[in-house]
Amino acid sequence: MSREKEDYRVNIEQLNRLFPEREMMTIQETMQILGYGSKNTVKKYLGAKIVNGRISKSALARYMCG
């Protein structure tokens, strides 16, 4: 069984506070959270996690941990 990353719970709580009503984030919201200026940058780093133009909060929180 793998261990969760150090700041995962802090990141997921922050995402839940910002977007409490949904489980999947749009690419535009992901750009806003990460501070990226391009959709291509999001697709470059998170492309495998994107499903129908959305990414789950848990995948985003894991990515934010580094």
C-alpha positions in Angstrom: 0.0 0.0 0.0 1.4 3.4 -1.0 1.7 6.3 1.4 -0.1 9.6 0.6 2.2 12.5 -0.1 3.0 15.0 2.7 0.7 17.9 1.7 -2.0 15.9 0.0 -4.7 16.4 2.7 -3.9 20.2 2.9 -4.2 20.5 -0.8 -7.5 18.5 -1.1 -9.0 20.5 1.8 -8.1 23.8 0.0 -9.6 22.5 -3.3 -12.8 21.4 -1.4 -13.1 24.8 0.2 -12.7 26.6 -3.1 -14.9 24.3 -5.1 -17.2 22.4 -2.7 -19.9 21.5 -5.1 -17.9 19.5 -7.6 -15.4 16.6 -7.8 -13.9 17.3 -11.3 -12.2 20.6 -12.2 -12.1 22.2 -15.7 -8.9 23.0 -17.4 -9.6 26.7 -17.0 -10.0 26.2 -13.2 -6.9 24.2 -13.1 -5.0 26.9 -14.9 -6.3 29.4 -12.3 -5.3 27.3 -9.3 -1.8 26.4 -10.6 -1.1 29.9 -12.1 -0.5 28.5 -15.6 -1.2 30.8 -18.5 -1.8 28.2 -21.2 -4.0 25.1 -21.6 -1.1 23.4 -23.3 0.9 23.7 -20.1 -1.8 21.9 -18.2 -2.1 19.3 -20.9 1.7 18.8 -20.9 1.9 18.1 -17.2 -1.5 16.6 -16.4 -2.6 15.2 -19.8 -2.8 11.6 -18.6 -5.2 12.7 -15.8 -7.6 14.7 -18.0 -10.9 13.0 -18.8 -13.3 14.8 -21.1 -11.7 18.1 -20.5 -11.7 17.7 -16.7 -9.4 16.6 -13.9 -10.3 15.2 -10.5 -9.5 17.1 -7.4 -7.5 14.1 -6.0 -5.3 14.0 -9.1 -4.7 17.7 -8.9 -4.0 17.6 -5.2 -1.4 14.8 -5.8 0.2 16.9 -8.5 0.4 20.0 -6.3 2.4 17.9 -3.8 5.2 17.6 -6.2 
